[in-house]
Amino acid sequence: MKRITIIFTLFVALIAFNARVAEAAVVTSEATGESAKEADDEGDFNPKEIIFEHLGDRYGWEVPFNHHKSIPLPVIVFASDGLHVFSSAKLEHGHVYTHKGAQFMLSDKGKVVEILPDGTLKRPFDISITKNVCALFITLIVVLLCVLPLAKWYKEKGYKAARGFRGMMEALYEFIYVSLVKSTLKENARRFAPYLLTVFMFIFIMNLMGLIVVFPGGANLTGNIAVTLVLALITFFVTNLNGTKHYWKEIFWPDVPLWLKFPIPIMPVIEIFGALTKPAALTVRLFANMMGGHIIVISLTLIIFIFAKMGVAAMSGATVVSMIFSIFMLLIDVLVSFIQAYVFTMLSTIFISFAVEKGHDEHQKHAEAAKTVPAVPLTTHTGNK
Amino acid sequence: MELFTPDFGLIFWMFVAFAILFFILWKKGWPAIMTMIDKRADLIDKGVEYAQQAKEQLDSARADADKIIAEARHRQADILREADHMKDQIVEQARDEARKAAQKEMESARLAIAQERKEAEKQFRDQVSEFALDIASKVTRKSLSADQAQAKLVDSLLDELETKN
């Protein structure tokens, strides 16, 4: 029964999503029709534009079934004359808004720009609470709601096993903590686990929220390079700031024949590149995977409108096919959401484990020290001879 | 395309959001959960170990009990057998003693009888010899009773007679 409910919910959500995209398609075609001065006339519907409009960020949160209204969000900009905070509703539909003597409008890229007195446009320093930023804080709250109740439960009830939602979350944390972090980092696990678990939960919830099509979700966060870049950079700093002597030696003076590192430092350069490409790889992997998933789902939905020109029969057929494929893709995206969060956490764990590794030399030293303990009387004996 | 060119505002807020989240969870969330996961794993390990030990102890205790019971049975059988043996012995001894006593009694009786008989025989012989001597002295009219040689002769005669009888 529950399964049927879930499937039904998904289905309804998908219909809502499709409706939204459909409207978006109509509106963009209208909009392009209105501003028909540009090359793409005839009000042609442009899938690429719709896709990127949906994946991108904006200064307001659109509501379902109505493309003309959106939930206004605060715009925070440092213009040439100082800080300006105002509602994003003021800028909608291409209005020019004057706030405390400075004029603002949205550029054709959809960004807030300041109109300088001489008429030129200048992009101010912009830290607005955009749709994505708002979604970030919603994600933050959701993650807190996932984690804190379990922590509270344990503080209060001790060994008693958590049930229901808490139990489910605990299984997830245990999976990450025990089988990933602990088995990779061993004695360092407790030091880095809070970071890794936070990263996992943050990415996982962001991914899932991105799959929900209406208000609290719908922002394409992990498919935005800024978000993944920050996460990858944090991992980069955590890794390198905790690097052991062995780690740095491996980078600047690795165990290779001398001519490979002196006088031309071939290996060190390669190693430094390796260290720098790790965050880049993390950034692009998560970003590309999540954005790809979103693009596929939106494209599948847009098939309906591409076929719509060919008549009712083609459109109905395309609708059925696109629905089935969209549902399939969304279900795969749920899986991908988990896998990508897991992969990001796993790679971070592995990078950190490389950095905090003591190295073979020190391990050998320890081993030798352990060996020499029983060997001490033997050496003194031979010394006496 | 803004997707590929990171937007500063979003980077800034992402960093802030992550920092807040990490700080809260680092202080309030994860330590309790991790501690409990670790502790529970330890507890389960210990529990399993304890159960194994308890089982081993129980097994050994049972084996001990079995051994003790077997030993007790063995001893009981031994005691019973010994008692049986002792009973037999006592009965045998008693029987032996009784037999010996009876034999002794018979022996003494037989001895007494033989003694009596000897005495009677001796008396009888003395009398007979007296009679004979009397007869002989009457025949010879000569008192021979004091004569030792005569008496011996009569004695030997009587012996002869006795053997003839």
Contacts between the chains, C-beta under 8 A, distances in Angstrom:
chain1	res1	chain2	res2	distance
A	52	B	1	6.7
A	52	B	3	6.9
A	55	B	3	5.9
A	56	B	2	5.7
A	56	B	3	6.4
A	57	B	2	6.7
A	57	B	7	6.6
A	57	B	10	6.5
A	109	B	2	6.7
A	110	B	2	7.8
A	111	B	2	7.7
A	125	B	8	7.5
A	126	B	7	7.8
A	126	B	8	6.9
A	126	B	9	4.8
A	127	B	8	7.5
A	127	B	9	4.5
A	127	B	12	5.3
A	127	B	13	6.8
A	128	B	9	5.7
A	129	B	13	7.5
A	130	B	9	6.7
A	130	B	10	7.0
A	132	B	10	5.5
A	132	B	13	8.0
A	133	B	9	7.0
A	133	B	10	6.4
A	133	B	13	4.2
A	133	B	17	7.8
A	136	B	13	5.9
A	136	B	14	6.1
A	136	B	17	4.5
A	137	B	17	6.0
A	139	B	17	7.6
A	140	B	17	5.2
A	140	B	20	6.5
A	140	B	21	4.9
A	143	B	21	6.0
A	143	B	25	7.6
A	144	B	21	7.1
A	144	B	24	6.4
A	144	B	25	7.5
A	144	B	29	7.7
A	147	B	25	5.7
A	147	B	29	4.2
A	147	B	30	7.3
A	147	B	33	7.3
A	148	B	24	7.9
A	148	B	28	6.3
A	148	B	29	5.7
A	150	B	29	8.0
A	150	B	33	5.8
A	151	B	28	6.1
A	151	B	29	4.8
A	151	B	30	7.5
A	151	B	31	7.9
A	151	B	32	4.2
A	151	B	33	5.5
A	152	B	32	7.9
A	154	B	32	4.8
A	154	B	33	6.3
A	154	B	35	7.7
A	154	B	36	4.3
A	155	B	32	5.4
A	158	B	36	7.8
A	159	B	36	7.5
A	159	B	39	7.4
A	159	B	40	6.3
A	159	B	43	6.7
A	170	B	33	7.2
A	170	B	37	7.8
A	173	B	33	5.7
A	173	B	37	7.2
A	174	B	37	5.5
A	177	B	33	7.8
A	177	B	34	6.1
A	177	B	37	6.0
A	178	B	37	6.6
A	178	B	41	7.4
A	190	B	34	6.4
A	193	B	30	6.5
A	193	B	34	5.8
A	194	B	22	7.2
A	194	B	25	6.4
A	194	B	26	4.5
A	194	B	29	7.9
A	194	B	30	4.3
A	194	B	31	7.4
A	194	B	34	7.8
A	195	B	22	6.6
A	195	B	26	7.8
A	197	B	25	7.4
A	197	B	30	5.6
A	198	B	18	7.6
A	198	B	21	6.1
A	198	B	22	4.8
A	198	B	25	5.2
A	198	B	26	7.4
A	198	B	30	7.5
A	201	B	25	8.0
A	202	B	18	6.6
A	202	B	21	6.3
A	223	B	3	7.4
A	224	B	3	6.3
A	224	B	6	8.0
A	224	B	10	6.6
A	225	B	3	6.4
A	225	B	4	5.9
A	225	B	5	7.6
A	225	B	6	5.1
A	226	B	6	3.8
A	226	B	7	5.3
A	226	B	10	4.0
A	226	B	11	4.7
A	226	B	14	6.2
A	227	B	10	6.8
A	227	B	14	5.2
A	229	B	6	5.3
A	229	B	11	6.8
A	230	B	11	5.6
A	230	B	14	4.3
A	230	B	15	5.3
A	230	B	18	6.6
A	231	B	14	7.8
A	231	B	18	7.2
A	234	B	18	6.8
A	291	B	3	6.7
